[in-house]
Amino acid sequence: MIEVVQTEILANLENKSREFTRIFHGRGGCFKGFEFLTIDSIDTLLFVVFFDKCDETIENELVEFLKTLKTKGFNTAILQRRYVSKAPSEVLFGESTHAIENGLKYHLSFLNHQNIGFFADMKKGREFVAQNCRGKNVLNLFSYTCSFSVVALYHGAKQVVNVDMSKAALNTGRDNHYLNDLQTNCVKFLPFNILKSWSKIRKFAPYDLIIIDPPSFQKGSFIASKDYSKIIRRLGELSCENTQVMACLNDPILDERFVQTLFEENAREFVFEKRLDNAESFKSLNENRSLKNLIFRRK
Ligand SMILES: C[S@@+](CC[C@H](N)C(=O)[O-])C[C@H]1O[C@@H](n2cnc3c(N)ncnc32)[C@H](O)[C@@H]1O
C-alpha cells in the first residue's frame, strides 16, 4: 500500500506550483491505513502532519520517502506529530529557521503562533542588556522566548530568572540558549502568571537588573493600562541599591509619560535615567506610538 501512496504523492507533485496545494489527503479515507497522514505543498515548504501514531516501519519508510522530495522544489520539510502532546514539529530537511542578531541566534516558528518567536524591534533593548548585565542577577519578566536571557548570559550575567505564563515560549527559550551553546544551570524558567506569583519571583531577589516587557493588551492575562502599576509597586521588594529597571511598553496610545507617572506614584526610590532609541528600521513618525524602553535606577 505504501507504494500506492508514494505514487499518488509523486503524481500530485507533477505540476507543482507555488500555490498552497494538498498533495496527500489521507484524512479523506481514500487510502486505507493512511488516514493519519496529510501533506501540503506550501510554496517551497513541504508540510506533513501525522495525526495518529501508525506502525513504526511504515512511519520510518514514509519519513525516508518524504526526505527524497527535496528534489521536487522544496527547500524545507516540516513534520508535525499531532498525536504527541503540544504537537512538536521537526525539520526533515532544510534549515530550521532562525533569526540572527549581533551574532546570536533565535528560533523562529511560522507554524503555530501569531508571533514568530522573536521581536526584532527590541534590538536596542537587547543591546542595553548586553552592556549592563555583567556579573548581575537579572529578572526577565514576560520573558517570552527568553531573548534577553540569551543576551544576558552570553554577556556574563551571574543568573537570569525568566518568568512567563507560556510554557511553550519558555521551552523555546531554553532551546534558544542551547542554539547559542549556552548552558542553563544559572538560568531559571518560571512558568507562572506574574501577577499571582510574587513570592516565587521574590525567592531569587534582590535583582540588579529587572526587565519588564509586557504585552499592551492580552485579554485575561495583562492589560497595561490597569496592570502595569501592579508590577511597578513590587519593584521595591525585588531590588537593591543601584538596581536598574528597563520598563518597556509597546502601545500606540499609552505614552512614555504613562510609565514615568507609574514610577513617581508607586516606586519613588527609582529615578528616570533615559529612554532608549529605537532601531533605525523601526522608527516611526510619532515615536510616542512606537516601542518605549525606559531606564530607571534605584537610588
Ligand atoms: C511582548 S511578549 C514579551 C517579549 C519578550 N520580552 C522578548 O523580548 O521577546 C509578552 C509575553 O507576556 C506573557 N504574559 C502575558 N501576560 C502574562 C502574565 N500575567 N504573566 C506571565 N506572563 C504573561 C505572554 O505569554 C508573552 O510571552
The ligand as an SDF file (V2000), in Angstrom:
LIG
                    3D

 27 29  0  0  0  0  0  0  0  0999 V2000
    5.6400   41.1030   24.4200 C   0  0  0  0  0  0  0  0  0  0  0  0
    5.8560   39.4270   24.8580 S   0  0  0  0  0  0  0  0  0  0  0  0
    7.3960   39.5630   25.6320 C   0  0  0  0  0  0  0  0  0  0  0  0
    8.5640   39.6530   24.6790 C   0  0  0  0  0  0  0  0  0  0  0  0
    9.8960   39.2810   25.2720 C   0  0  0  0  0  0  0  0  0  0  0  0
   10.2450   40.1070   26.4050 N   0  0  0  0  0  0  0  0  0  0  0  0
   11.0110   39.2820   24.2250 C   0  0  0  0  0  0  0  0  0  0  0  0
   11.9600   40.0530   24.3700 O   0  0  0  0  0  0  0  0  0  0  0  0
   10.9300   38.5210   23.2560 O   0  0  0  0  0  0  0  0  0  0  0  0
    4.6880   39.2490   26.1580 C   0  0  0  0  0  0  0  0  0  0  0  0
    4.7390   37.9230   26.9330 C   0  0  0  0  0  0  0  0  0  0  0  0
    3.9910   38.1300   28.1240 O   0  0  0  0  0  0  0  0  0  0  0  0
    3.4310   36.8920   28.5390 C   0  0  0  0  0  0  0  0  0  0  0  0
    2.3760   37.2050   29.5180 N   0  0  0  0  0  0  0  0  0  0  0  0
    1.2530   37.9420   29.3250 C   0  0  0  0  0  0  0  0  0  0  0  0
    0.5860   38.0990   30.4860 N   0  0  0  0  0  0  0  0  0  0  0  0
    1.3160   37.4540   31.4400 C   0  0  0  0  0  0  0  0  0  0  0  0
    1.1640   37.2640   32.8540 C   0  0  0  0  0  0  0  0  0  0  0  0
    0.1200   37.7770   33.5220 N   0  0  0  0  0  0  0  0  0  0  0  0
    2.0990   36.5280   33.4960 N   0  0  0  0  0  0  0  0  0  0  0  0
    3.1580   35.9900   32.8270 C   0  0  0  0  0  0  0  0  0  0  0  0
    3.3680   36.1510   31.5100 N   0  0  0  0  0  0  0  0  0  0  0  0
    2.4580   36.8720   30.8170 C   0  0  0  0  0  0  0  0  0  0  0  0
    2.9800   36.2580   27.2350 C   0  0  0  0  0  0  0  0  0  0  0  0
    2.9040   34.8510   27.4020 O   0  0  0  0  0  0  0  0  0  0  0  0
    4.1030   36.7100   26.2660 C   0  0  0  0  0  0  0  0  0  0  0  0
    5.0670   35.6930   26.1450 O   0  0  0  0  0  0  0  0  0  0  0  0
  1  2  1  0
  2  3  1  0
  2 10  1  0
  3  4  1  0
  4  5  1  0
  5  6  1  0
  5  7  1  0
  7  8  2  0
  7  9  1  0
 10 11  1  0
 11 12  1  0
 11 26  1  0
 12 13  1  0
 13 14  1  0
 13 24  1  0
 14 15  1  0
 14 23  1  0
 15 16  2  0
 16 17  1  0
 17 18  1  0
 17 23  2  0
 18 19  1  0
 18 20  2  0
 20 21  1  0
 21 22  2  0
 22 23  1  0
 24 25  1  0
 24 26  1  0
 26 27  1  0
M  CHG  2   2   1   9  -1
M  END
$$$$
